[in-house]
Amino acid sequence: MDSRYNKFTSLILEIYRSIVKIKSTSMADFGLKGNQVQCIFHLNKSEGGLTLNELCERCYEDKGAMSRCVKSLISKGYILQQVGDKKYRNPYVLTASGKQLGEKIDKLTTEMVAKGSSGIKNEERETFYKNLSIVSKNLEDVCKTYGSKNG
């Protein structure tokens, strides 16, 4: 069991570190950080923009971090908040330069995913993602159970 734990956590950590390194090195020319890349990625995929809460959910960030992220992206001219009745519920959308950057990020992520999963057959990939989702859900449930015992 110990070797399974070590192998699993080590591989997940190595994958995560590689993703962080790819994001930081590939986006350095644009002066972007990892959460900013995620924000632009998700805005590029959305129709009509995303609210701050939606960005928090999709980028797995808390409100404070995401608020700083969108402020920075607004100052860089990549996103703007649509005008509406409620300041905090109005969606953020990409500007023209944000859309160009979003397309570059989309192309890069597609390329990196293809390189990262090369040599894996489609059916194996589907099984892998299914199993990874199960592990993620199971660990989420463990966290909830553990948290309720100590909370």
Protein Blocks (a to p, Z undefined) as FASTA:
>chain_A
ZZmmmmmmmmmmmmmmmmmmmmmmmmmmnopafklmmmmmmmmmpghiaafklmmmmnop
afklmmmmmmmmmmnopaccdddfblklpccdddfklmmmmmmmmmmmmmmmmmmmgoia
fklmmmmmmmmmmmmmmmmmmmmmmmmmmZZ
